[in-house]
């Protein structure tokens, strides 16, 4: 879709021209005098789930998890049934200590892919941090069944068991 808009300085102060349009404000008085006004052809860019997902992954890889969450939320708004977005969203939420939200995100992944061992493992780690050790153990046991021999699952389960023991000894 193409739109031709007359752009002047006061128009750019209105947020509707800035949000998601990809337009760079060119409002100099010199340009207006020379051309009597600026006509821009704007191509509304359809931003896909993949765009927001990839941007979010890049930000998460740079440990910018709050910014990554913004991107993952944008992707989910476009397609709420994309398990990979929910998974990465859960990872970012975990890193910024939004543990309940991370558990929900990993649960959403499992609603789409019940046999996703990585989501079960990460959900187990999240439950461990929340000190919900029984739930964590169930996740680790199921993940170990699905991904036999995965050392990460065994290590996480051992950490969870040790934390449970330490917590019960403190009480």
N, C-alpha and C positions, 0 to 999 in steps of 0.2 A: 504494500500500500504506500502511495506517495502522497505527501501533503505539501502544499506551498503555503508558507506562512510569512507574513510581514513581521519582521523582528525589529524591535527598537529597545532602547535601554529599559524602559519601564516594563515591557513584556518579560524581559529576562529576570526581573525581580520577582515575578510570579513563579512559584515553584512548579507549576504544571509544565513549563517548558524545560525544566531541568531534570525532572524525575524520569529516569529510564529512556530518555529520548536520544541520548548520545550527542546532543547538540552542544557545541562549545560556544559560549556567548561572545559574539563579535558585535560590539556596540559602539565603537569609536565614532566620535563626531566627524572625523575626517572622512571615514568611509561613507557616512550618510550624506555629507555634502557632495562628495564625488559622484555618488550613484543615486542620490535622491531616496535612498532606502535600501535595505538589504533584503533580497529574496533568497531564502534557503530552501532547497529541496531536502526534505527529511525522509529518510527511509526508516520506518519503525522496525527496529531489529527485533525479531522474535527470539527471545532468549530461551534456550531449552534447558531441560533438567540436566543434561550433560554439561552444559556450560557452568551452571551453578555448582554442580557436583565437583567438577574438575577444579574450579576456583576454590571451593571449600577444602578439597584435599590438599591443594597447594598451600593454603593458609595454615591448615592443620600441620602439615609437614614442617612448616616454619614456626611451629608452636604458637600460632596466633589463633587460639581456639575460639575466643569470643567472636572474632571476625569470621571464622570458619562456620560457626553456628548460624550466623546471619545467612550465609550462602546455602547451607543445608536446609534452613527453613524456607528460603526462596524456592529451592528445588522441590521440597515437599509440597509447597503450595501449588506447584505445577503438576506433580504426580505423587500423591500420598501413598502409592503402592509400590514404591521403589525401595526394595530391601537394602540395597547397597548404600543409599543415602541415609536411611535410618541407622544403619550400622556405624557409618562414619560419624553421624551426629552423636550417637551414644559414646563413641570414643572421645570426641571433643568435650561432651558434657562431663564425662568422667574426669578428664584432665583439669577441668576448672571446678571440680568438686560439686557438680550438680548431680549427686548420686541417684536420687529418686528419679530424676528426669532421664538419666542414663539407663536406669533399669527399665523404664517405660520404653525407651527407644530400642533396647535390645529385645524386649518382649515383643515389640512390633515386628522386628526382623523375624522372630520365631513364629509369629502368626502367619507370615508369608512362607517361611522356610523352616518348618519344625525340626529338620535334621541339620541345621547349621551349627556345626561344632564350635566354630569360632565365636558365634553369638552366645552360645551356651557358656563357653569358657569366660568370655568377657562379662556376661551376666553374673557368673559365679564370683569373679573378682570384685564386681560392684557390690554384690551382696556381702562379701567378706568385709569390704570397707564400711558397709552399713552395719556390720556386726550381726547380720542375719545368717548365721553359720549353717543352719539346717537347709535353708534355701540354697545357699552356696554349694553345699555338699551335693545336693540333688543335681544341680547344674553340672558340676564337675563329673559326677558319675555318668550322667547321660552323655556329656561331651566325650568322655573317655571311651564309651561304647561306640560312638560314631567315628571317632578318630583314634583307633587303636594304636598305641605306641607313640602318641604325640607327647614328647617330653614336657612341653609348656603346660599342658593340662595337669600332668602329674605334679609338677613343681608348684603350680598355683593351688592345687588341692592340698598339698603338704603345708604351704604357707597358711592357708585358711585353717587347717587343723591346728597348727601351732598357735595361731592367733586365738582360736577358740579356747585352747587349753590355757593360754596365758590370761585370757579374760576371765575364765572361770576360777583360776587360782587367785586372781585379785579380789574376787568377790567373797 
